Amino acid sequence: MKTQTTRRSFLKDSATLAATVGLSNLATYSFGNPTKIRMGFIGVGNRGTQLLSAFMKQATCEVVALCDIYEPYLSRDDHQVNSRFREENGARIPKMGEQFTNTVKRYKDYKELLADKNIDAVCIATPDHWHALQTIDAIKAGKDVYIEKPLGMTVYEGQKMLEAQKQSNRLVTVGLHRRASIVHQKAAEVIRSGRLGKITVTRAYTFNNLYPNGIGKRTQEAPPADFDWNLWLGPRAFRPYQYNIAPYKFRWWKEYSSQMANWGVHYTDLMRWMLGETTPVSVSAMGGNYVIDDDRTIPDTMQICFEFSKGTLATLGIYEGSSGRPFPFGELEFRGTKGTMYVSDRGYRIYHTTEGQFQKWEEHMEDEAYDLTKDNLPEGYSLDITENMVRDFLNCVQTRKQPCCPLQEGHYSTVFAHLANIAMELKQQLYWNPQQEIFTNSEEANKRLHYAYRKPYHL
């Protein structure tokens, strides 16, 4: 009982942290210490290149090392990229050719990069199934870490990452970059002020019409000679290579990622953070492969509902067989008893609600609109929220302040993705114990909180 009480107190404190972190650290970016932070980058493909670009724009960053299992990504030679990679993935294959101001070391094995004493911190943007191992190894190597979302593939991986950090003095930021958005900070303040009344429902949707061919159907074949497929697989079981798995399309294979982990985690993070919540108490999901005929191992249509203990539902739709706009504005909805808010990366709209049957209201709240532009952008901020997130990380590395999305917060938000995927597989409503981080009504669901790593990999 003493252990449970301590855990509950921790969750309560974390809910307070969720409601405040990011509102203070991002008020200004002032670097009192002019010393550059020497950065190593693990995974420099699509998202890794975007992050590399954002880091290179910061005066306090010095790029000293790169790591990747694909030789053209490592050499940054755009001309050497396999032609089929471009045919299969289009714009998701990054344009390269960066001009570095110093000699940058290149590593194929990330552990060799971590052993480099000249590196202060690392940015990890590898496929999801590598996140836990590389983050834990980076912490143990004494590096501060910027890790892309989601934290990993299982709840257990997140727990082990937290355990490693608690045994160190290392700082970890999770790249849920909308935490660094001025718009979402302002919208969160509105919600927490109570102006919208009691929030009972929050909704978001992700649309990506891949009908009819999706990621296609491909046969098993040998990978390009300069692409280390065995190393890419890492802790996952060996399987032959296919061009619609890697690079990039791994996000439609449940062994390596999911669209709930890719897009869904962004929205559930915003929902719970802006509401001051940590984790749900129950989850249900439905859907399936309704229209797309391809090799994917995840649904093309999915509807998820999370329930919070304080009486709010968070619903998320992942629709890959249609397109369109679900809201009059933005991509995120908060429905309150007094008003409804719609939020995008660049602004929000608040519309007053009206009385229903049997009610007579004397007044309604006023509608409100807010748009972020270059003209009202606070000093030190960028309209690019990834750049804001990177600046916050570099600032915190120097000042040792709490980042706007610390590891614990990233773990809570990633748990949503895991719970949704498990509920989808089992087709049942599952009840979650936030203190023990286990399901209370399904041993079958608890078996899915981790998987057996391929030898010799282990946490």
DORO-691685 format. One record per residue (C-alpha): residue number from 1; y, x, z. Coordinates in steps of 0.001 Angstrom, whole numbers, plus 524288, in hexadecimal, padded with zeros to 5 digits. Each point is the difference from the previous one (the first is absolute). Last residue first. Layout:
PT   i    py    px    pz
PT NUM     Y     X     Z
...
***
This chain:
PT   i    py    px    pz
PT 459 7EF89 844C7 7A7E7
PT 458 7F49F 80468 7F797
PT 457 7FD85 80568 7F267
PT 456 7F3BC 80838 7FDCC
PT 455 7FA34 7F668 7FCC2
PT 454 8046A 7F2F2 7FA7C
PT 453 80704 7F7EF 80A2B
PT 452 7F962 7F401 805E0
PT 451 80918 7F430 80041
PT 450 809AF 7FA45 809BA
PT 449 804D4 7F2F9 8056D
PT 448 7F62B 7F916 7F732
PT 447 7F554 7FEEB 80A52
PT 446 809C7 7F857 8082C
PT 445 80025 7F54D 7F59D
PT 444 7F147 7FE52 80105
PT 443 8016A 7FF6E 80EBE
PT 442 80871 7F40B 7FE21
PT 441 8075B 7F7A8 809D3
PT 440 807E5 80984 80841
PT 439 80434 8097C 7F57B
PT 438 803C0 80D51 80549
PT 437 80CA7 80749 80283
PT 436 7FDF0 8008C 80EC9
PT 435 80DC9 7FB9D 80377
PT 434 802C8 7F8B4 7F358
PT 433 7F3B7 7F77E 80138
PT 432 7FE72 7F9AF 7F29F
PT 431 7FA31 7F2DB 7FC69
PT 430 7FA2F 7FE7B 7F26E
PT 429 800A5 7F421 7F73A
PT 428 7F4EF 800C3 7F62B
PT 427 7FD4C 8043B 7F21A
PT 426 7F8EC 80C87 80419
PT 425 805A7 808AA 7F558
PT 424 80D75 7F9BA 800AD
PT 423 80068 80112 80ED4
PT 422 7FCC6 80E7D 7FEB6
PT 421 80AB8 8020B 7F5EA
PT 420 80A02 7F8C7 8083C
PT 419 7FC79 8076D 80C61
PT 418 8012B 80D1E 7F921
PT 417 80D1E 7FCAE 7FA04
PT 416 80581 7FB14 80CE3
PT 415 7FB20 80C5A 806DE
PT 414 80901 807B7 7F70C
PT 413 80BC6 7F9D5 806A3
PT 412 7FBA1 8039D 80DB1
PT 411 7FC7C 80DCA 7FBC3
PT 410 80D25 80231 7F97D
PT 409 806C4 7FBF0 80C85
PT 408 7F7D8 80991 807E9
PT 407 802BF 80ADC 7F62F
PT 406 80EB9 7FEC0 800AC
PT 405 80818 7F7D9 7F685
PT 404 80E82 80241 80283
PT 403 7FD1E 80D85 80534
PT 402 8011E 802D2 80EB6
PT 401 8091D 80B6D 80268
PT 400 7FB68 80E18 7FF4B
PT 399 80DA8 8040D 7FB26
PT 398 7FBB5 80887 7F492
PT 397 7F382 7F8EE 7FC31
PT 396 80729 7F33E 802D3
PT 395 80A9A 80305 7F608
PT 394 7F5D3 803BB 7F5D7
PT 393 7F8C9 7F339 80241
PT 392 80C63 7F7D1 7FFA9
PT 391 80421 8068A 7F364
PT 390 7F2BE 7FCF3 7F9E7
PT 389 800FF 7F1C0 803F5
PT 388 80DCB 7FEF4 7FA86
PT 387 7FB6D 80643 7F344
PT 386 7F508 7F5FC 7FF3A
PT 385 80A2B 7F560 8026A
PT 384 80772 80367 7F392
PT 383 80D51 7F99D 801DD
PT 382 80318 80C63 80774
PT 381 805BB 80159 80D8A
PT 380 80852 80AF3 8058C
PT 379 80C58 7F7F5 800AE
PT 378 7FD82 7F174 800A3
PT 377 7FE2A 7F8B6 7F306
PT 376 80A84 7F59E 7FE68
PT 375 80504 80451 7F2AD
PT 374 7F2FC 804FB 7FB04
PT 373 7FAB5 7F252 801D2
PT 372 7F838 7F894 80A3C
PT 371 800BB 7F14C 7FEAA
PT 370 80119 7F62E 80B1B
PT 369 8003B 7F13B 7FEF7
PT 368 8015C 7F5EB 80AC6
PT 367 7FE3C 7F16B 801B7
PT 366 80648 7FA24 80C13
PT 365 7F7D7 7FA51 80AF6
PT 364 7FF13 7F142 8008B
PT 363 8075A 7F659 8086D
PT 362 7FE9B 7F339 8076E
PT 361 7F187 7FEF6 7FD85
PT 360 7F902 7F2F7 7FFF5
PT 359 7F126 800E8 8001A
PT 358 7F61C 7F4E7 7FDF6
PT 357 7FABF 805D2 7F35A
PT 356 80532 80D32 7FC09
PT 355 80CBF 806E9 802C6
PT 354 80511 8099C 7F60B
PT 353 7FDF5 80EA2 7FE53
PT 352 80B01 8095C 7FD86
PT 351 7FE4C 809E0 7F526
PT 350 800D4 80EA0 80281
PT 349 8000A 8098A 7F4A6
PT 348 7FCE2 80E79 80051
PT 347 80384 80CAF 7F943
PT 346 7FBF0 80BEF 7F824
PT 345 7F1D7 80261 803FF
PT 344 7FD88 7F14F 7FFFD
PT 343 80064 7F5EB 80AE5
PT 342 7FF77 7F137 80096
PT 341 803FC 7F982 80CBF
PT 340 7FD81 7F1F6 80431
PT 339 8083C 7F8F8 80A21
PT 338 8002C 7F838 80C99
PT 337 7F17F 7FE36 80314
PT 336 7FCD1 80CD1 7F958
PT 335 7F904 803CD 7F36F
PT 334 8001D 80E88 7FCF2
PT 333 7FDB6 80356 7F1A6
PT 332 7FDF0 80CF0 7F8F4
PT 331 80159 8032F 7F188
PT 330 80E1A 7FD2C 7FCB7
PT 329 806E6 7F380 7FC17
PT 328 7FC73 7F209 7FC32
PT 327 7F1FC 80346 803F0
PT 326 7F2AD 8006E 7F930
PT 325 804B0 80703 7F3BB
PT 324 7F6A7 801D4 7F4A5
PT 323 7F33E 80657 7FC1E
PT 322 7F1A2 7FC87 7FEBE
PT 321 7F244 80595 80073
PT 320 80218 80AEC 809B9
PT 319 80454 7F786 80B5E
PT 318 80049 805E1 80D9B
PT 317 80525 7F5A2 8094B
PT 316 8046C 802FE 80DCB
PT 315 801A2 7F6FD 80B9C
PT 314 80576 8031A 80D69
PT 313 7FE96 7F4E4 809C3
PT 312 807F2 7FFC3 80C68
PT 311 7FCBA 7FB0F 80D9E
PT 310 80216 80AD1 809E9
PT 309 7F1FB 804FD 7FE9F
PT 308 801B2 802EB 7F18F
PT 307 7F77F 7F9CC 7F572
PT 306 7FD12 8069D 7F315
PT 305 7FD4D 7F899 7F35A
PT 304 7FB0B 8065F 7F38E
PT 303 7FF26 7FAD2 7F217
PT 302 7F933 8083F 7F5A8
PT 301 7FE9B 7FFB9 7F13A
PT 300 7FB41 80B83 7F7CB
PT 299 7F62B 8033D 80A8F
PT 298 7FB5F 80E06 80290
PT 297 7F4D5 807B4 7F9C7
PT 296 806A7 80203 7F2D3
PT 295 7F7DC 80283 7F3D7
PT 294 806C5 7F5E6 7F74F
PT 293 7FFC3 7F194 7FC7E
PT 292 80C11 7F9CA 80601
PT 291 800AE 7F154 80271
PT 290 7FA9D 7FBB0 80D2C
PT 289 7FB6F 80C36 806E1
PT 288 80102 7FAEC 80DEE
PT 287 80873 7F91D 809DE
PT 286 8006A 7FC9B 80E48
PT 285 80503 80656 80C41
PT 284 800B5 7FD42 80E8E
PT 283 80600 807E4 80AF5
PT 282 80164 7FEAA 80EB1
PT 281 80723 80631 80B67
PT 280 809AD 8075E 7F784
PT 279 8056C 80D97 802CF
PT 278 80D0C 8056D 804AA
PT 277 80AE7 7F5EC 7FFC7
PT 276 80ED0 801BC 800C0
PT 275 80265 7F5E1 7F55B
PT 274 80675 809EF 7F6FB
PT 273 7F500 809A0 8028D
PT 272 7F533 7F5D9 7FE42
PT 271 804C6 7FACF 7F311
PT 270 804C8 80CEB 7FAB4
PT 269 7F2F1 806A1 8027A
PT 268 7F8DA 7F444 7FA52
PT 267 80811 80199 7F3AE
PT 266 7FDCE 80E89 7FDEE
PT 265 7F19C 7FEE2 803E6
PT 264 7FDBF 7F619 7F53A
PT 263 803F8 8090B 7F503
PT 262 7F603 80B24 80009
PT 261 7F792 7FC9E 80BB7
PT 260 7FE86 7F1BD 7FBF4
PT 259 7FEDF 804C4 7F201
PT 258 7F432 807D2 80430
PT 257 7FC81 80E51 80286
PT 256 7F530 80A16 7FDD8
PT 255 7F2F6 7F929 80207
PT 254 8063C 7F2CA 7FD09
PT 253 802D8 803C8 7F1EE
PT 252 80C37 7FA14 7F9DB
PT 251 80917 80A4F 805DA
PT 250 7F75E 80AA4 7FA11
PT 249 80776 7FD30 7F376
PT 248 8097C 80B29 802B6
PT 247 7F866 80BC3 7FAB3
PT 246 7F52A 7FD24 80152
PT 245 7F7AD 7F3C6 7FFD0
PT 244 80185 7FA9F 7F23E
PT 243 7FC14 80CDC 7F991
PT 242 7F2AF 7FF9C 80664
PT 241 7F970 80B03 8078E
PT 240 7F23F 7FF69 80564
PT 239 7FE23 7FC40 80E47
PT 238 7FFC0 8080F 80C60
PT 237 80204 7F8E6 80CCE
PT 236 80DD1 80092 80572
PT 235 8044E 80B14 808D7
PT 234 80669 807B2 7F4E9
PT 233 7FF4E 7F893 7F32C
PT 232 80B31 8081E 7FA4D
PT 231 7F892 80C6D 80383
PT 230 7F452 7FB8E 7F800
PT 229 808E1 7FBDC 7F4D4
PT 228 806F6 80D0C 7FE9B
PT 227 80879 7FD50 7F3F0
PT 226 801C8 80C3D 7F78B
PT 225 7F34E 7FDDF 7F86F
PT 224 8038E 7F1F0 7FCCE
PT 223 7F685 7F689 8066C
PT 222 7F20E 7FE4B 7FAF0
PT 221 7FBD2 7F234 7FCD6
PT 220 7FCD8 7F2D9 80602
PT 219 8037E 7F4C2 7F718
PT 218 80CD5 7F8A9 80050
PT 217 803FE 7F1DD 8014B
PT 216 80E5C 7FCC6 800A0
PT 215 80A05 8016D 80AC5
PT 214 803DA 7F1D1 7FE37
PT 213 7FAEA 7FA7C 7F319
PT 212 80499 7F1D1 7FFF8
PT 211 80902 7FEB7 80753
PT 210 806A4 80AF5 8078B
PT 209 80B57 7F786 8049A
PT 208 80558 80776 80BA3
PT 207 8061F 7F745 80A49
PT 206 8018E 8035E 80E72
PT 205 80360 7F52F 80954
PT 204 806F0 7FEB0 80D08
PT 203 800CD 7F5E6 80AC7
PT 202 804FA 7FE68 80DF8
PT 201 7FD35 7F3AB 807C5
PT 200 80395 7FAE9 80D84
PT 199 80CEF 806E9 80250
PT 198 806ED 7F97D 80B7F
PT 197 80E79 7FE6C 7FD71
PT 196 80646 80681 7F445
PT 195 80B0B 80532 80862
PT 194 7F666 80526 80A26
PT 193 8063F 80D70 800BE
PT 192 7F2DA 80633 7FCA4
PT 191 80007 7F9CE 7F28A
PT 190 80E02 80411 7FCE6
PT 189 7FD8D 80DDA 804CE
PT 188 7F3EB 800DA 7F767
PT 187 80822 7FC07 7F43D
PT 186 80993 80AF4 802E1
PT 185 7F504 809F3 800F0
PT 184 7F998 7FA6F 7F3CD
PT 183 80C8A 801A3 7F84C
PT 182 80293 80DB2 80532
PT 181 7F2AA 8043B 7FAFB
PT 180 7F969 80B67 806ED
PT 179 7F4F7 7F784 8054E
PT 178 7FE35 7FC50 7F1BC
PT 177 7F9F8 80D77 7FEB1
PT 176 7F2D4 7FD5D 805FB
PT 175 7FD94 80E84 7FE1A
PT 174 7F9F0 802FA 80D3F
PT 173 80745 80A86 8079D
PT 172 7F8B7 8096F 808DD
PT 171 805E3 80983 809DA
PT 170 7F76E 80A4B 80644
PT 169 7FFB2 80314 80E7F
PT 168 7F13E 7FF5D 8009F
PT 167 7F4F7 7F8ED 80707
PT 166 806A5 7F2F8 7FDC8
PT 165 8005D 80319 7F171
PT 164 7F154 80212 7FF26
PT 163 7FD20 7F34E 8072D
PT 162 80930 7F882 7F72F
PT 161 7F8D8 8052E 7F40D
PT 160 7F2F3 7FC99 80646
PT 159 8046D 7F1FB 8024A
PT 158 804C1 7FEBC 7F20F
PT 157 7F2D8 804B5 7FAEE
PT 156 7F929 7F614 808B0
PT 155 807BC 7F4D2 7FA10
PT 154 7FAF1 803D1 7F299
PT 153 80450 8048F 7F27D
PT 152 80BC1 80835 80368
PT 151 80DF3 80052 804B1
PT 150 804A9 7F747 7F500
PT 149 80A24 804D1 7FD24
PT 148 804A7 80D98 7FCA7
PT 147 7FFB8 80A8C 80A63
PT 146 80BCE 80843 803A6
PT 145 7FA7A 809CF 8098F
PT 144 804C4 80A67 80985
PT 143 7F71E 80BD1 7FF32
PT 142 7F8F9 806E7 80B2E
PT 141 7F2FC 80213 7F919
PT 140 7F9EC 7F597 808C1
PT 139 80A27 7F664 7FB18
PT 138 7FD10 803A4 7F1E4
PT 137 7F151 7FE89 80230
PT 136 80201 7F275 805BF
PT 135 808D3 7FC0A 7F4BE
PT 134 7F6B4 80563 7F5C6
PT 133 7F40A 7F94D 80590
PT 132 806B5 7F2E2 801E2
PT 131 806E1 7FF5A 7F2D4
PT 130 7F4AA 803CA 7F720
PT 129 7FA7B 7F254 7FDA7
PT 128 80DA7 7FB40 7FC6B
PT 127 801CE 80870 7F3E6
PT 126 808F1 80BDB 8023C
PT 125 80E5A 7FF3E 8036E
PT 124 80108 80931 80BB1
PT 123 80D3B 8065F 802C2
PT 122 7FED0 80C11 80876
PT 121 80826 806B7 80A5C
PT 120 803D9 80D9F 80498
PT 119 7F94E 8084E 7F59D
PT 118 800F5 80EFA 8004A
PT 117 7F3F8 800D6 808A7
PT 116 7F764 7FC04 7F47A
PT 115 7F33B 7FB35 8060C
PT 114 8039C 7F205 7FC4A
PT 113 800D4 80416 7F1AD
PT 112 7F280 8061D 800C9
PT 111 7FAED 7F379 80619
PT 110 8059A 7F85E 7F483
PT 109 7F69C 806B7 7F698
PT 108 8059F 800B8 7F231
PT 107 80BC6 807F3 80442
PT 106 80C7F 8041E 7F926
PT 105 80ADE 80833 80614
PT 104 80E00 7FD4F 7FBDC
PT 103 808BB 80B68 7FC74
PT 102 80DFF 7FBE3 80236
PT 101 80A72 7F6FF 7FA78
PT 100 7F61D 7F6AA 7FA18
PT  99 802EE 7F9CE 7F2E9
PT  98 7F73E 7F429 7FE56
PT  97 7F810 7FEE0 7F36A
PT  96 7F940 7F337 80334
PT  95 7FF34 7F24F 7FA7B
PT  94 7F64E 7F869 80815
PT  93 7F400 7F8BE 7FB0D
PT  92 80282 7F23B 804FD
PT  91 80847 7FDC8 7F3D8
PT  90 7F3E6 7FDF6 7F792
PT  89 7F35F 7FF66 807CE
PT  88 7F47D 7FF7D 7F681
PT  87 8068D 805D8 7F405
PT  86 806FA 80A2D 8082F
PT  85 7F388 803FE 806F6
PT  84 7F911 7FFCF 7F2DA
PT  83 80964 80A53 7FAE1
PT  82 7FC86 8095A 80B16
PT  81 80C48 80610 805BB
PT  80 80272 80DD6 7FAED
PT  79 80D4E 7FD1E 7FA0B
PT  78 80587 7FB36 80CF7
PT  77 7FE10 80D32 8065B
PT  76 802FD 7FE57 80E6A
PT  75 7F644 80B15 802E0
PT  74 7F9DA 7F7BD 80AC5
PT  73 800D4 7F34A 7F890
PT  72 7FA5D 806E2 7F401
PT  71 7F4CB 8057F 80869
PT  70 7FB4C 7F35A 80632
PT  69 7FAD2 801F4 80DDB
PT  68 80DBC 800DE 80596
PT  67 807E2 8086A 80967
PT  66 80E1D 80473 7FF58
PT  65 80741 80A29 80820
PT  64 80D8D 804E8 803ED
PT  63 8093E 7F4A5 7FD60
PT  62 80C2E 8023B 8083B
PT  61 80628 7F3FB 805FB
PT  60 80CBB 7FF42 807B3
PT  59 808AF 7FDAF 7F429
PT  58 7F82B 7F403 7FC21
PT  57 7FE3C 7FCEF 7F18C
PT  56 7F31C 80789 7FF95
PT  55 7FA4F 7F6AC 80A19
PT  54 8024B 7F41E 7F75B
PT  53 7FA2E 806C5 7F417
PT  52 7F3EF 80428 807A9
PT  51 7FEB7 7F20D 804C9
PT  50 7FFC7 7FA83 7F23D
PT  49 7F6A7 80AD1 7FBD9
PT  48 7F6AA 7FCB3 80B17
PT  47 80092 7F1AC 7FC46
PT  46 7FAB4 802CD 7F24E
PT  45 7F8D6 80CEC 801AB
PT  44 80446 80AA1 8096B
PT  43 7F59F 7FF69 80A95
PT  42 80265 808F2 80B91
PT  41 80E2D 804A0 8002B
PT  40 8045E 80B57 808A6
PT  39 80DA4 8001F 805C2
PT  38 80857 80AAB 80620
PT  37 80AB1 7F968 807BC
PT  36 80D0D 80674 7FD52
PT  35 80848 804CB 80B42
PT  34 80D7B 7F991 80026
PT  33 7FDF5 7FA3A 80D92
PT  32 809E5 7F549 802BA
PT  31 7FA69 7F76C 7F55F
PT  30 8072F 7F32E 7FFAF
PT  29 7F944 7F466 7F9E7
PT  28 80653 7F407 805C5
PT  27 7FC2F 7F2C6 80570
PT  26 7F1F6 802A2 7FC10
PT  25 7FB31 80436 80D52
PT  24 805AE 7F3FF 806AC
PT  23 7FA9C 7F445 7F8AC
PT  22 7F391 806FA 7FBE7
PT  21 7F921 7FE49 80CEE
PT  20 80504 7F3A5 806B3
PT  19 7F6F2 7F484 7FDBD
PT  18 7F3A7 80805 7FE7D
PT  17 80369 8073B 80C8E
PT  16 800AB 7F31D 8074D
PT  15 7F2CE 7FC4C 7FA5E
PT  14 7FB16 80D72 803DD
PT  13 8040F 7FDB3 80E15
PT  12 7F827 7F376 8001C
PT  11 7F465 806D0 7F9BA
PT  10 80095 80AD2 80A1F
PT   9 80093 7F62E 80B05
PT   8 7F40E 7F95B 7FA4A
PT   7 7F8E9 80D16 7FF55
PT   6 80338 802F9 80E2D
PT   5 7FB43 7F29A 803F7
PT   4 7F35F 80201 7F880
PT   3 7FD7C 80D0F 8068D
PT   2 80272 7FA47 80D83
PT   1 7F6D4 7F4C3 7FCE4
***
